[in-house]
């Protein structure tokens, strides 16, 4: 059996915190983020963008960036909204969510931009 890796993460160290599954992996490239958006669209899920300050990511609700993009299938439009949110809030984490209408839950959620704590 292989040894498990310990991911050092603590509430006191904002930079060490992990969010969702993908945060344990190296940062996604723009192409990998695009593939995730294509997956969300391909599943028929509604994309949404949220953001929050790094120090509030665990104990506060995330702010919604505009309304969820109900029925949006244009990958470029979704990526543009995520980038616009990041430009408007460069120090915040920006999260992409895919809402599954059938299960009435989040089908996917990933941080696509990590903010810098001030």
C-alpha positions in Angstrom: 0.0 0.0 0.0 1.3 3.4 -0.9 1.8 6.1 1.8 -0.8 8.8 2.0 0.3 12.4 1.6 -0.6 14.8 4.3 -1.8 18.1 3.0 -0.9 20.7 5.6 -3.9 23.0 5.9 -5.0 25.2 8.8 -7.5 28.0 9.5 -4.7 30.2 10.7 -2.7 30.0 7.5 -5.0 31.4 4.7 -2.6 30.3 2.0 -2.7 26.7 3.0 -6.5 26.2 2.8 -8.0 23.8 0.3 -11.3 24.2 -1.5 -13.2 21.5 -3.3 -11.5 18.5 -4.9 -9.3 20.3 -7.5 -7.5 22.5 -5.0 -5.5 19.5 -3.9 -4.0 19.3 -7.4 -1.7 21.7 -9.1 -3.5 24.9 -10.4 -5.5 24.2 -13.5 -4.3 25.6 -16.8 -6.7 27.8 -18.9 -7.3 24.8 -21.2 -8.2 22.5 -18.2 -10.6 25.2 -16.9 -12.1 25.3 -20.4 -12.6 21.6 -20.3 -14.4 21.8 -17.0 -16.7 24.5 -18.4 -17.3 22.3 -21.5 -18.2 19.4 -19.1 -20.7 21.5 -17.2 -22.3 22.7 -20.4 -22.3 19.2 -21.8 -24.2 17.9 -18.8 -26.8 20.6 -19.2 -26.0 22.2 -15.9 -26.4 25.9 -15.2 -23.1 27.7 -14.6 -22.7 30.3 -11.9 -19.8 32.4 -10.6 -19.1 33.2 -7.0 -16.3 35.1 -5.2 -15.1 35.8 -1.6 -12.2 37.2 0.3 -9.6 34.4 1.1 -9.9 35.0 4.8 -13.8 34.5 4.6 -13.9 31.5 2.4 -14.7 29.0 5.2 -17.0 30.9 7.5 -19.0 33.2 5.2 -21.3 32.7 2.2 -19.7 33.4 -1.1 -21.0 36.4 -3.1 -22.8 35.6 -6.2 -21.4 37.3 -9.3 -24.5 38.4 -11.1 -27.2 35.7 -11.5 -26.6 32.1 -12.4 -26.3 31.8 -16.2 -29.5 29.8 -16.7 -29.3 27.9 -20.0 -26.0 29.4 -21.1 -24.1 27.1 -23.4 -21.5 29.5 -24.8 -18.2 28.4 -23.2 -16.5 31.7 -24.1 -19.3 33.7 -22.4 -18.9 31.6 -19.2 -15.1 32.0 -19.2 -15.5 35.7 -19.8 -17.8 36.1 -16.8 -15.3 34.3 -14.6 -12.5 36.5 -15.8 -14.6 39.7 -15.4 -15.3 38.7 -11.8 -11.6 38.1 -11.2 -10.7 41.5 -12.7 -13.4 43.2 -10.6 -12.2 41.4 -7.4 -8.5 40.6 -8.0 -7.8 39.7 -4.3 -10.8 37.3 -4.0 -11.2 33.6 -4.8 -13.4 33.0 -7.8 -15.4 29.8 -7.9 -17.2 28.2 -10.9 -20.3 26.2 -10.1 -22.4 23.9 -12.2 -26.0 23.6 -10.9 -27.7 20.3 -11.7 -31.4 21.0 -12.2 -32.4 17.3 -11.9 -30.6 16.6 -8.6 -31.2 20.2 -7.5 -27.7 20.5 -6.2 -24.2 21.5 -7.3 -22.9 19.0 -9.8 -19.5 20.7 -9.9 -17.7 23.4 -8.0 -14.1 24.6 -8.3 -12.0 27.6 -7.6 -10.7 28.9 -10.9 -8.8 32.0 -9.5 -7.2 32.1 -6.1 -7.0 35.5 -4.5 -4.1 37.0 -2.5 -4.8 37.7 1.1 -4.2 41.3 2.0 
